[in-house]
């Protein structure tokens, strides 16, 4: 035991923050898989294979919502509670949970832990990180409590008191952490509540606040004036509103659904995974709209995935600057750093590669399904969304493993995965500049 602890300390000391994050998420997923296979987690008469337990645990920790087996049908209330805890851990991040435990034990947060917080939430400086963790926990508790109360008003009309309370709490956690799990049973998702205004507004509100990120929420609460907000907050808020409007209009134009349904799917498609209409009945145009929204995803420092709203904003700004022959890139009277522009394009290119490889493998492993169905599953997994055309549970073990890896990579982020290895310091050698013809 002593030898194991010594090796663990050595690993933590010598590993980079990205590697520690990846290892932490991996361990939580494995622990969750084991817990979901325990007899106390599985309903009598049901059998949960390791691959399905692993898939469910990965989907929960990566706050995705893709399901290989129906949560309510296969898992007991204890199993449902395990899924809810995994979603909460995945949404807050293993680093935040670890720091919370350190603070609860009244111990000092090490510099290594601070580096991991900075890495996981893309914070620029080390100042105020512990304060940020406390603020994140407080905000999470407030939003999920409000979400539980409002959801309870809806669910109490259809379920007995204890069950309504459990479903409300689970739903609030899943919605705020942008994970499309539901525990009503029968794989209906939320079709029964498509016309319930309170449910739609509550759920979409939780998704939006969970998706814009804790840094933005903190910034808005402190400054309460759009003009005074930091550039990141302005970009995230502007892009989120624009994408919700464009998505709503596009879905309403392509599908025979209500304006409420179009709005809800526009919000949910970017990372949450709840659905009030069967996506199996959507046209190719509607699925393409959702596909694009899933790939873009939520915002940095949030519970969502995708390439992120800020990444899209930066790329659009660069394209605009090239069109108008500008030699620098600005937004809201601020200049965007060259390093940020490089990051945006690298993230997007790596994301395309990840989705491309995942889709190719699914096409090889599951040739009986349409290309659109398979790329939809792949993008949904990468964007940690959880929406599906209905084929997830029918996929073979190998295809499920592909989706498990895609969800894992999507939750960690393309840049984190790219920096997992130990790289040498960059060379200081300077080379002669020469042009390459583009376009």
C-alpha positions in Angstrom: 0.0 0.0 0.0 2.9 2.3 0.9 4.6 1.6 -2.5 1.3 2.4 -4.3 1.0 5.7 -2.5 4.6 6.6 -3.2 4.1 5.9 -6.9 0.9 7.9 -7.0 2.7 10.9 -5.4 5.5 10.6 -7.9 3.0 10.4 -10.8 1.2 13.6 -9.6 4.5 15.4 -9.1 5.9 14.6 -12.5 2.7 14.9 -14.6 1.5 17.9 -16.4 -1.9 19.4 -15.6 -3.5 18.1 -18.8 -2.3 14.6 -18.0 -3.6 14.8 -14.5 -6.9 16.0 -15.7 -7.2 13.2 -18.2 -6.2 10.6 -15.6 -8.7 12.1 -13.1 -11.6 11.9 -15.5 -10.6 8.4 -16.5 -10.5 7.1 -12.9 -13.9 8.7 -12.2 -15.3 7.0 -15.3 -13.9 3.6 -14.2 -15.2 3.9 -10.6 -18.6 4.9 -11.9 -18.7 1.9 -14.2 -18.0 -0.4 -11.3 -20.7 1.2 -9.1 -23.3 1.0 -11.9 -22.6 -2.8 -12.2 -23.2 -3.5 -8.4 -26.4 -5.4 -7.6 -27.7 -2.5 -5.6 -27.5 -0.3 -8.7 -29.3 -2.7 -11.2 -33.0 -3.5 -11.1 -34.1 -7.1 -10.4 -34.2 -9.1 -13.6 -32.0 -6.7 -15.6 -28.5 -7.3 -16.7 -26.0 -4.5 -17.3 -22.8 -5.5 -19.3 -19.5 -3.8 -18.6 -19.5 -2.0 -21.9 -23.0 -0.5 -21.2 -22.0 0.5 -17.7 -18.8 2.0 -19.1 -20.8 3.8 -21.7 -23.3 5.2 -19.2 -20.5 6.3 -16.8 -18.6 8.0 -19.6 -21.7 9.7 -20.9 -22.5 11.0 -17.3 -19.0 12.1 -16.4 -18.5 13.7 -19.8 -22.0 15.4 -19.3 -23.1 14.0 -22.7 -26.4 12.2 -22.3 -26.0 9.5 -25.0 -27.5 6.3 -23.6 -26.9 2.7 -24.5 -29.5 1.5 -22.0 -32.5 3.3 -20.5 -31.5 4.8 -17.1 -34.8 4.4 -15.4 -35.5 0.9 -16.7 -32.2 -0.7 -15.9 -31.0 1.2 -12.8 -32.5 1.4 -9.3 -32.8 4.7 -7.4 -29.3 4.1 -6.1 -28.0 3.6 -9.6 -29.8 6.8 -10.7 -28.2 8.6 -7.8 -24.8 7.3 -8.9 -25.5 8.7 -12.4 -26.5 12.1 -10.9 -23.3 12.3 -8.9 -21.2 11.4 -11.9 -22.9 14.2 -13.9 -22.2 16.6 -11.1 -18.6 15.6 -10.8 -18.2 15.8 -14.6 -19.9 19.2 -14.8 -17.8 20.8 -12.1 -14.7 18.9 -13.1 -12.5 16.6 -11.0 -10.2 19.4 -10.2 -13.0 21.5 -8.6 -14.2 18.5 -6.6 -10.6 17.8 -5.5 -10.0 21.4 -4.4 -13.4 21.4 -2.6 -12.3 18.4 -0.6 -9.0 20.1 0.2 -10.8 23.2 1.4 -13.3 21.1 3.5 -10.3 19.4 5.2 -8.9 23.0 5.9 -5.7 22.3 4.1 -3.7 24.6 1.8 -4.4 24.3 -1.9 -1.0 23.5 -3.6 0.4 25.3 -6.6 -0.1 22.1 -8.6 -3.8 22.1 -7.8 -4.0 25.8 -8.8 -2.4 25.0 -12.1 -5.0 22.3 -12.8 -7.8 24.7 -12.0 -6.3 27.2 -14.4 -5.9 24.5 -17.1 -9.4 23.1 -16.7 -11.2 26.5 -16.7 -8.9 28.3 -19.2 -8.2 31.1 -16.6 -5.6 33.6 -17.6 -4.0 34.1 -14.1 -3.5 32.3 -10.8 -5.0 35.1 -8.8 -8.3 34.3 -7.0 -8.6 30.7 -8.1 -9.7 29.4 -4.7 -12.3 32.2 -4.5 -13.4 31.1 -8.0 -13.9 27.6 -6.8 -16.1 28.7 -3.9 -18.1 30.9 -6.2 -18.6 28.1 -8.7 -19.9 25.8 -5.9 -22.2 28.5 -4.6 -23.6 29.3 -8.1 -24.1 25.6 -8.9 -26.0 25.1 -5.6 -28.2 28.2 -6.2 -29.1 27.3 -9.9 -29.7 23.7 -9.2 -31.9 24.4 -6.2 -34.0 26.9 -8.1 -34.2 24.4 -11.0 -35.3 21.7 -8.7 -38.1 23.8 -7.2 -39.4 24.9 -10.6 -39.2 21.4 -12.1 -41.0 20.0 -9.0 -44.0 22.2 -9.8 -44.2 20.5 -13.2 -43.4 16.9 -12.2 -45.6 16.8 -9.1 -48.6 16.9 -11.5 -47.6 13.5 -13.0 -45.7 11.6 -10.2 -46.1 10.9 -6.5 -44.3 13.3 -4.1 -41.1 11.3 -3.5 -40.7 10.3 -7.2 -41.4 13.9 -8.4 -38.8 15.2 -6.0 -36.2 12.7 -7.2 -36.9 13.4 -10.8 -36.8 17.2 -10.3 -33.5 17.0 -8.5 -32.0 14.7 -11.2 -33.4 16.8 -14.0 -32.0 20.1 -12.5 -28.5 18.6 -12.1 -28.6 17.2 -15.6 -29.9 20.4 -17.2 -27.5 22.8 -15.4 -24.6 20.5 -16.2 -25.7 20.3 -19.8 -26.2 16.5 -19.7 -29.3 15.1 -21.5 -30.1 12.3 -19.1 -33.6 11.6 -18.0 -35.0 9.1 -15.5 -38.6 8.9 -16.5 -38.2 5.5 -18.3 -39.2 4.2 -21.7 -36.7 6.5 -23.6 -39.3 9.3 -24.2 -36.8 12.0 -23.4 -39.0 15.1 -22.7 -41.6 14.8 -25.5 -44.5 14.9 -23.0 -43.5 18.4 -21.9 -43.1 20.0 -25.3 -46.0 22.4 -24.6 -45.3 23.0 -20.9 -44.1 26.6 -20.8 -42.7 26.5 -17.2 -40.7 23.3 -18.0 -39.3 24.6 -21.3 -38.3 28.0 -19.7 -36.8 26.3 -16.6 -34.8 23.7 -18.5 -33.6 26.1 -21.2 -32.6 28.6 -18.6 -30.5 26.0 -16.7 -28.9 24.9 -20.0 -28.0 28.5 -21.0 -26.6 29.5 -17.6 -24.6 26.2 -17.4 -23.4 26.7 -21.0 -22.1 30.3 -20.8 -19.6 29.4 -18.1 -19.0 30.4 -14.5 -16.5 33.1 -15.4 -19.1 34.9 -17.5 -21.8 34.6 -14.7 -19.3 36.0 -12.1 -18.4 38.8 -14.4 -22.0 39.8 -15.0 -22.9 39.6 -11.3 -19.9 41.9 -10.4 -20.2 44.5 -13.2 -23.9 44.4 -14.2 -23.2 46.5 -17.2 -22.5 45.0 -20.7 -20.1 47.8 -21.6 -18.0 47.1 -18.5 -17.7 43.4 -19.0 -14.5 41.8 -20.0 -14.1 41.0 -23.7 -14.6 37.2 -23.1 -18.0 37.8 -21.5 -19.1 40.1 -24.3 -18.1 37.6 -26.9 -19.8 34.6 -25.1 -23.1 36.5 -24.5 -23.3 37.9 -28.0 -22.5 34.6 -29.7 -24.9 32.7 -27.4 -27.8 35.0 -28.2 -27.0 35.0 -31.9 -26.8 31.2 -32.2 -30.0 30.7 -30.2 -31.9 33.1 -32.6 -30.4 31.7 -35.8 -30.9 28.1 -34.6 -34.6 28.8 -33.7 -35.4 30.4 -37.0 -33.6 27.7 -39.0 -35.3 24.9 -37.2 -38.7 26.5 -37.5 -38.2 26.9 -41.2 -37.0 23.3 -41.8 -39.3 21.4 -39.4 -43.0 21.2 -38.6 -42.6 22.1 -34.9 -43.8 25.0 -32.7 -41.7 28.1 -32.1 -41.3 26.8 -28.5 -39.9 23.5 -29.8 -37.6 25.3 -32.3 -36.3 27.6 -29.5 -35.8 24.7 -27.1 -33.9 22.5 -29.6 -31.8 25.5 -30.6 -30.7 25.9 -26.9 -30.4 22.2 -26.2 -28.6 21.2 -29.4 -25.4 23.2 -28.5 -24.6 20.9 -25.6 -27.5 19.7 -23.4 -29.1 16.9 -25.4 -32.7 17.1 -24.2 -35.4 16.7 -26.9 -39.1 17.5 -27.0 -39.5 16.1 -30.5 -38.3 12.8 -32.0 -35.2 13.6 -34.0 -35.9 10.4 -36.1 -38.7 12.4 -37.8 -36.5 15.4 -38.6 -35.6 16.3 -42.2 -32.0 16.2 -43.3 -32.0 20.0 -43.3 -33.1 20.1 -39.6 -30.6 17.5 -38.6 -27.8 19.5 -40.4 -28.8 22.6 -38.4 -28.6 20.6 -35.1 -25.3 19.0 -36.3 -23.7 22.5 -36.7 -25.0 23.7 -33.4 -23.6 20.6 -31.7 -20.2 21.0 -33.2 -20.0 24.7 -32.1 -21.1 23.8 -28.6 -21.1 25.9 -25.4 -18.6 28.4 -24.1 -15.2 28.0 -22.4 -15.2 27.4 -18.6 -18.7 25.9 -18.8 -20.2 22.4 -18.4 -20.5 22.0 -22.2 -18.4 20.8 -25.1 -17.8 21.6 -28.8 -15.3 23.9 -30.3 -16.9 26.7 -28.2 -18.7 30.0 -29.1 -15.5 32.1 -28.6 -13.6 29.9 -31.1 -16.3 30.5 -33.7 -16.3 34.2 -33.0 -12.5 34.5 -33.4 -12.5 32.7 -36.7 -15.4 34.8 -38.0 -13.5 37.9 -37.1 -10.4 36.7 -38.8 -12.4 36.0 -42.0 -14.1 39.4 -41.8 -10.7 41.1 -41.4 -9.3 39.2 -44.4 -12.3 40.2 -46.6 -11.9 43.9 -45.6 -8.1 43.8 -45.9 -7.3 44.6 -42.3 -3.9 43.6 -40.9 -5.1 43.2 -37.3 -8.2 41.6 -35.6 -10.5 43.5 -33.3 -13.7 43.0 -31.4 -15.6 45.4 -29.1 -12.8 48.0 -29.5 -10.2 45.4 -28.3 -7.4 43.8 -30.3 -7.5 40.0 -30.4 -4.1 38.4 -29.6 -2.4 36.4 -32.4 -1.9 33.5 -30.0 -5.7 33.4 -29.5 -6.3 33.3 -33.2 -3.8 30.4 -33.6 -5.5 28.5 -30.8 -8.9 29.0 -32.4 -7.9 27.5 -35.7 -5.9 24.7 -34.1 -8.9 23.7 -31.9 -11.2 23.7 -34.9 -8.9 21.7 -37.1 -8.2 19.1 -34.4 -11.9 18.9 -33.7 -12.7 18.2 -37.4 -10.0 15.5 -37.3 -11.4 13.9 -34.2 -15.0 13.9 -35.6 -13.7 12.7 -38.9 -11.8 9.7 -37.5 -14.7 8.8 -35.2 -17.2 9.0 -38.1 -15.0 6.9 -40.3 -14.7 4.2 -37.7 -18.4 4.2 -37.1 -19.0 3.8 -40.9 -16.6 0.8 -41.0 -18.1 -0.8 -37.9 -21.8 -0.1 -38.6 -22.3 0.0 -42.4 -26.0 -0.7 -42.2 -26.7 2.9 -41.0 -26.9 6.1 -43.0 -23.9 8.4 -43.1 -25.9 11.2 -41.6 -27.0 9.0 -38.6 -23.4 8.1 -37.9 -21.9 11.5 -38.2 -24.7 12.8 -36.0 -23.8 10.3 -33.3 -20.1 11.2 -33.6 -20.6 15.0 -33.4 -23.1 14.5 -30.5 -20.5 12.5 -28.6 -17.7 15.0 -29.3 -19.8 18.0 -28.5 -21.0 16.2 -25.3 -24.5 16.8 -26.4 -26.4 13.5 -26.2 -28.9 14.0 -29.0 -29.4 10.9 -31.2 -31.5 9.8 -34.1 -32.3 6.7 -32.1 -29.5 4.3 -33.0 -27.2 4.5 -30.0 -28.6 1.5 -28.1 -28.5 -0.6 -31.3 -24.8 -0.1 -31.9 -22.3 -2.9 -31.4 -19.7 -3.0 -28.7 -16.9 -1.7 -30.9 -18.9 1.2 -32.1 -19.9 2.0 -28.5 -16.2 2.0 -27.6 -15.5 4.5 -30.4 -18.3 6.8 -29.0 -16.9 6.4 -25.4 -13.4 7.6 -26.6 -15.1 10.4 -28.6 -17.0 11.6 -25.5 -13.9 11.4 -23.4 -11.9 13.5 -25.9 -14.7 15.9 -26.3 -15.0 16.5 -22.5 -11.3 17.1 -22.1 -11.0 19.3 -25.2 -8.9 18.9 -28.3 -6.0 21.1 -27.0 -5.8 19.2 -23.7 -5.6 15.9 -25.6 -2.9 17.4 -27.9 -0.7 18.4 -25.0 -0.9 15.1 -23.0 2.6 14.0 -24.1 5.9 15.3 -22.8 7.3 17.7 -25.4 10.7 19.2 -25.6 11.2 22.9 -25.2 10.8 24.8 -28.6 14.0 25.4 -30.5 15.3 28.9 -30.7 16.7 28.4 -34.2 15.5 31.0 -36.7 14.8 30.2 -40.3 14.4 32.3 -43.4 10.9 33.3 -44.2 9.3 32.2 -47.5 5.8 32.5 -48.8 3.4 29.6 -49.7 0.6 30.1 -52.2 -2.8 29.8 -50.5 -6.2 29.5 -52.2 
